[in-house]
Amino acid sequence: MPGTKVTLEQFKLEDHEVVHIPTGRDGRRTGTIAEPHLESLGMLGSVLPNGDDYEYGDVLPIALKLLRERKLEG
């Protein structure tokens, strides 16, 4: 069964951190790590209390893209 659709509006981007708001999945870029990396899965991969189910493979590419774009801007 496919997961819940992931949209850009579900992400919060601040400085060098991106959070998938529904799941709390937290990714960031720090000064010592060249590529964005996963800090916390939050509830990613789990069925949320409201029944939504976000898959890792759907959330991660968007989060990494947002972090890479942020690096190019700053």
C-alpha positions in Angstrom: 0.0 0.0 0.0 1.5 3.4 -1.0 2.3 5.9 1.7 0.7 9.4 2.2 1.7 11.9 -0.5 4.6 14.2 0.5 4.4 17.9 -0.5 6.9 20.8 -0.2 4.4 22.6 2.1 5.0 19.8 4.7 8.6 21.0 5.3 10.0 23.7 7.5 13.4 25.0 6.4 15.5 27.1 8.8 19.2 27.9 8.3 20.8 24.5 7.8 17.9 22.3 9.0 14.9 20.9 7.4 12.0 19.2 9.3 9.2 17.2 7.8 6.5 18.6 10.0 4.0 15.7 10.0 6.6 13.1 11.1 9.2 15.3 12.9 11.9 13.8 10.6 14.9 16.1 11.1 17.8 16.6 8.7 20.5 19.1 8.8 23.8 20.2 7.4 26.6 21.0 9.8 29.9 22.7 9.2 31.9 19.5 9.6 29.7 17.3 7.3 29.7 18.2 3.6 26.4 16.4 2.7 23.1 16.7 4.5 22.5 13.9 6.8 19.7 12.3 8.9 19.5 13.4 12.5 16.3 11.8 13.5 13.6 9.7 11.9 10.9 11.1 14.1 7.8 9.1 13.2 8.9 8.5 9.6 7.9 5.0 8.5 5.3 4.7 11.3 1.6 5.2 11.0 0.8 8.5 12.5 -2.2 8.9 15.0 -4.2 10.5 12.1 -3.6 7.4 9.9 -1.0 9.1 7.6 1.9 6.9 6.7 5.0 8.7 5.2 7.6 6.5 3.6 11.4 7.2 4.0 12.0 7.0 0.2 9.4 9.7 -0.4 10.5 12.2 2.3 14.3 11.9 2.2 14.8 13.1 -1.5 12.8 16.2 -0.9 14.5 17.0 2.4 18.0 16.5 0.8 17.0 18.7 -2.2 15.9 21.5 0.1 19.2 21.3 2.1 21.3 21.3 -1.0 19.4 24.3 -2.4 20.0 26.1 0.9 23.7 25.5 0.6 23.8 27.0 -2.8 22.0 30.1 -1.6 24.3 30.6 1.5 
